[in-house]
Amino acid sequence: MLQHMEVCRWLYNELLRTIRENPSLRRTDTQRLIVELKKENPELKEVYSKVLQMVNHQLWNNLTVLKALKKNGHKVGGLRYKTSPNSWKSLNYNQSGFKLDEEKKRLHLSKIGEVPIKLHRRIKGTVNGVIIKRTKTGKWYATFQVEEEPEPLPKTGRAVGIDLGVANFVVDSDGNAFENPLFLEKSLEKIKKIQRRLSRKQKGSKNWEKERVKLAKAYEKLANQRRDFLHKLALYYVRNYDVIVVEKLKAKNMVENGHKNLNRHLLDSSLGAFIRILSDKAERAGRRVVFVEPAYTSRTCSRCGFVVEKLPLSERIFRCPKCGLVMDRDLNASLNILRKGLDEGLGRPGLPVEGRPLPRVVSYEAVVTGQVFLMKQEAPPERTG
């Protein structure tokens, strides 16, 4: 597999070089070029043809993304060659060239052979492809691309508005505040120590490689912790609500406009990743995610609609000078977010009453261990007046 990845890296660089020399080439031209390159480099024949075709596919996808970024005003350079021997880390078997034996826990890959695997769950649906990936820690994963029919969840008759932030990861209109785990903050000191030790080693030496693997494992653990939390929290909302209303957040602008520590906390929170995971789970479960504009959601009184002139980020309590409402600013914002979503043609079922001024804080450990799925979900009373 390592040899095949090295061949794919060479092919990627060769196709990129050809495109730079002749910018008028199209995707189909470079696809046909692979056949000619096989005559010059016999090693290409040792790799399954579909895998080589997907190298070309990835190259053109990268070019398309760069073009779109430039069009949107981002300052990006040209596509780079993959010069490092370990810079190509995947083999994409699209539609054919593989065979999975779930009973024997074996995966047969064309031109490679039979590979023993640890299958962590039964695969449902039709397998259309498999991607073999090697991580920076040296672990190997097979990701199966499966086509299956979505399984809608039973209707709950409930809607919720959620306000995403840093002080709490999520505060919703039902009065729940899910604690922000900030995994990076908890592991930052350990990562810094490993980085300092790595910087003192001679690059390429055995001791340098040992420290590099330790650093990669620390970042891998951090990414796994964060991903696990995001998936479980998204699953909680998908299971318990038919309609989930969220703000159209622009994380890039939030990071650019924030302070150094705030920027790190925002990036650690991965708010954009949570929205993508939530939308994906909701679509498969037959739920609906509604996006509303974030303007004035924090500064608007959820009781009377009065908009205060200023509400600095350091001020965590919303106080309405008109009706006297005193409430946590994020809880107040979540009620406004829900109201905006319901006002946009969704009707007004289950609009919650004001409730208590402060939300009920739920620890991130409760999310990770699955305790949030046991939380009682009683239908909120209808708002009167």
C-alpha positions, 0 to 999 in steps of 0.5 A: 500500500505504501508503494502504491501511494508513492506511485500515486504521488508521482502521478499527481505531480506529473499530471500537475506539471503537464497542466502547468505546461499546457493550461488548455488541457481538460480533465479528460485529456489528463485522464487519457494521458495516464495510459501514455504514462504507463508506457513510460513508467511500468510501475503505474501498471502495478496500481489498480486503474481506478485508483489512478483515475481517482488521482486525476479526479482529486487533482482537478477537484483541488484546482476547482476549489482553488479557482473558487477561493480566488473568485471569492476574493481569497488570497491563495497561490497555485497548487503545490507539488507533493514533494514529501515521500509521505504527502500522499496518504490515500488510495481510492477504490471507486466502484470496483477493485475491492471485495469485503468479506465481513465474516472472515474480516478480510478486505481484498484490494486489487493489485495488493491482495487480502488485508485483515481488518477490524470491522467495528460495525456491520455495514448496511446498504450497498458498498460503492467504494472504499478509501484506504487511508494512512494517518500521521501516526501510522494507523491504517483505515478503510472508509466504506462509501455506502448507499443506503435508504434514509430512516426517518425518525418518529415525529416529536412535534417539537422545535428548538432554537440554538445559540452557538458560542464559546462560554457555552457551546450551545444554549437552546430555547428549552433552557439547556446550556451544553458546556464547551469542552475546549479540548485544546485548552486541556491538552495545550500544555502537553502539546507544547512540551512535545513540540519543544522536544521535537524542535531540539531533535535533528530532523530525520533522526530516529529520536525526531521520528519518535517525537513526531509520532507522539505529537501526531498522536496528541493531535489525533486524540484531540481531533477524535475527542472533538469529533466524538463530542460534536456527533453525540451532541448533534444526535441529541438534537436530531433525536428530540426535535423535528425542527432545529433553528440555528444562526447563519454563522460565518466562523471565518469572520468571527475568528478574524474579528476576535482577540487571540484567546477568543480566536483559539477558543472559536477554532477549538469549538469547531462551530462550523463542523457542528453545523455540518454534522447536524445538517447531515444527521438531520437530513438522514433522519427526516428532520429540518435545520433552518438557518436565520440571520444572526443580526440583533438576536442577542440585543433583542428582548425575547419578551417585548422585542425591544432592541438595546443599543449596546450589549458588549460580549463581556456582559452575560446578562440581558436586561431589557429597559422597557419590560424589565426582562432579566435573562442570560444573554445566550438563552435570550438569543436562542428564544429569538432565533427560534422565533425567527425560524418559526416566523419564516413559514414554519408555524408556531407550534411548541413556542416555549415560555420564558422559563427561568432567567439562567439555563440549566448547564449540562457538562460535556462529560454528560454528552460524551457518555450519552447521559443527555439521551436520558434527559426528559423531554416534556412538551413545553406549554404554549405561550399565551398573551 
